[in-house]
Structure formats: C-alpha cells, structure tokens
Amino acid sequence: MLPLPESAILLGQQAADWRAAVLLAGSALEASGATTGEYGPRMVAMVEEFGAYIVIAPGLALAHARPGPDVLAEGLAVVTLANPVVFGHAHNDPVSVVLGLAVQSVDEHVTGIAELANVFNDESVIPRLAGARSAADVQQLLDPQR
C-alpha cells in the first residue's frame, strides 16, 4: 500500500469549493514530504483541464497529477471535509473525502490506483472514512493489514 503517514491525513477540514479541497490534499502531500508546494496547483489544473473525472465514487475524489519534478516520493493523502463540496460530477457529487495521490512513474500510478480500487470495493469505506475521528482510523480503513 502507498505510504500514508499521519502528516498526510487532515480530518474535518473546511473547503470553500473543490479547488480548495484539492489544495488541502496537496498541502497534506507536501507535509508528508511526498511533494513540493507546486504539486497541489498541478492537481487543480488537471481538473480544470479534464473535468470532474477524479470523482470516482459517490462522495470520493482521487486528486492527482502526472509524475513530475515536484513529486519527491510516492505518497497518499486523505482529507475529510466537514461540509461536502461539489466538483461538477453528474452522479458522484458532493464529495466528502479527497484522496491525494503522488507518484513518480506511470507504473506506480497504475499500481496505486489498483490498490485503492480494492479498498473501495467495500462501499462502506467512503462513509467510514468521512466520519473518521483519528489518523489511526483512516490508516486502518485503507490498510487493514497495518
């Protein structure tokens, strides 16, 4: 599973809109040492260019950008929102959990997405993440082997 240190988990955050929510995920990735400060704005630019495709399930967005020099290590961030935000997805809005994904290669991207997809096969994980009270709760939900 991708690294998920406590520094990459932000619970009960306030975000005025989807851009702010994605930037929170970027801040969490930066705090964990996975990325530099330029990565968050690149994740926002991906949504601006390609739309709300990152809203991959009801209530869940997977923010990411292509590998680049602002990615220092592979990493995952989890941001839960006190008030869900709208990304503009026809079926899966509003979003209460934003995952941030940083990878250094396309192969890591595919592997990381596949690992996350397995976790989210259980439909109860998203609302349980949204209601998580601690970083340990989040880590346990995303990596039960922990």
C-alpha positions in Angstrom: 0.0 0.0 0.0 1.1 3.6 -0.6 2.7 5.4 2.3 0.1 7.2 4.5 1.8 8.9 7.4 -0.2 10.9 10.0 1.1 14.1 8.4 -0.8 13.3 5.2 -4.2 13.0 7.0 -6.4 16.0 7.5 -9.8 15.4 9.2 -12.9 17.6 9.3 -11.4 20.3 7.1 -13.3 23.4 5.7 -13.1 24.0 2.0 -15.0 26.7 0.1 -15.0 24.8 -3.1 -13.4 21.8 -5.0 -10.2 23.8 -5.7 -9.7 24.5 -2.0 -10.4 20.8 -1.2 -7.8 19.6 -3.8 -5.3 22.2 -2.5 -5.8 20.7 1.0 -4.8 17.3 -0.4 -1.8 18.9 -2.0 -0.8 20.5 1.4 -1.1 17.1 3.1 1.1 15.5 0.4 3.7 18.3 0.9 3.5 18.0 4.7 4.3 14.3 4.3 7.4 15.0 2.2 5.9 13.3 -0.9 5.7 16.5 -3.0 6.7 20.2 -3.2 4.2 23.0 -3.0 3.8 23.1 -6.8 2.0 19.8 -6.9 -1.3 20.9 -5.4 -1.9 23.6 -8.1 -1.0 21.0 -10.7 -3.7 18.7 -9.4 -6.2 21.6 -9.6 -5.1 22.2 -13.2 -5.8 18.6 -14.1 -9.4 19.0 -13.0 -9.7 22.4 -14.8 -8.4 20.7 -18.0 -10.2 17.3 -17.9 -13.2 17.9 -15.6 -14.5 16.1 -12.6 -13.3 12.6 -13.7 -11.4 12.4 -10.4 -14.7 12.0 -8.5 -14.5 8.2 -8.8 -17.3 7.1 -6.4 -20.2 8.8 -4.5 -18.5 11.2 -2.1 -14.9 10.4 -3.1 -12.4 12.3 -5.3 -8.9 11.0 -6.2 -6.9 14.1 -6.9 -3.6 13.6 -8.8 -1.3 14.9 -11.5 1.2 13.4 -13.8 4.6 12.5 -12.5 6.9 15.5 -12.4 9.9 17.1 -10.6 7.5 18.3 -7.8 6.9 14.6 -6.8 9.7 13.7 -4.4 8.3 10.2 -3.4 5.2 8.2 -3.9 2.5 9.1 -1.4 -1.1 9.2 -0.5 -3.0 11.9 1.4 -6.5 11.7 2.9 -8.7 14.8 3.5 -12.1 14.6 5.0 -14.4 17.6 4.7 -16.7 19.0 7.4 -19.1 20.1 4.6 -19.0 18.2 1.3 -18.2 20.2 -1.9 -19.4 19.9 -5.4 -16.9 19.1 -8.2 -19.4 19.0 -11.0 -19.7 15.3 -11.4 -23.1 14.2 -12.7 -23.6 11.2 -10.3 -21.0 11.2 -7.5 -21.2 14.8 -6.1 -21.0 16.1 -3.4 -17.5 15.0 -2.2 -16.7 14.5 1.5 -13.4 12.6 1.1 -10.5 13.8 -1.1 -7.5 11.4 -1.6 -4.3 12.9 -3.0 -2.1 10.6 -5.0 1.5 11.4 -5.9 3.6 9.0 -8.0 7.0 9.2 -9.7 6.2 6.9 -12.6 3.2 5.7 -14.6 3.7 2.2 -13.3 3.4 3.5 -9.7 0.2 5.3 -10.8 -1.4 2.2 -12.1 -0.4 0.1 -9.1 -1.5 2.8 -6.6 -4.9 3.1 -8.3 -5.4 -0.7 -8.3 -4.6 -0.9 -4.6 -7.1 1.8 -3.8 -9.7 0.3 -6.0 -9.6 -2.9 -4.0 -10.1 -0.9 -0.8 -13.1 0.9 -2.2 -14.8 -2.3 -3.5 -16.3 -2.2 0.0 -19.0 0.6 -0.3 -18.9 1.2 3.4 -15.4 2.5 3.4 -16.2 6.0 2.0 -18.7 7.0 4.7 -16.5 5.4 7.3 -13.5 7.5 6.1 -15.7 10.6 6.0 -16.6 10.0 9.7 -13.1 9.0 10.8 -12.1 10.6 14.1 -8.3 9.9 14.0 -5.4 9.3 11.7 -5.2 5.8 13.0 -8.8 5.1 12.0 -8.0 6.3 8.4 -4.9 4.2 8.2 -6.7 1.1 9.4 -9.5 1.6 6.9 -7.1 2.0 3.9 -4.6 -0.7 5.0 -6.3 -3.3 7.2 -3.0 -5.3 7.3 -1.4 -2.4 9.2 
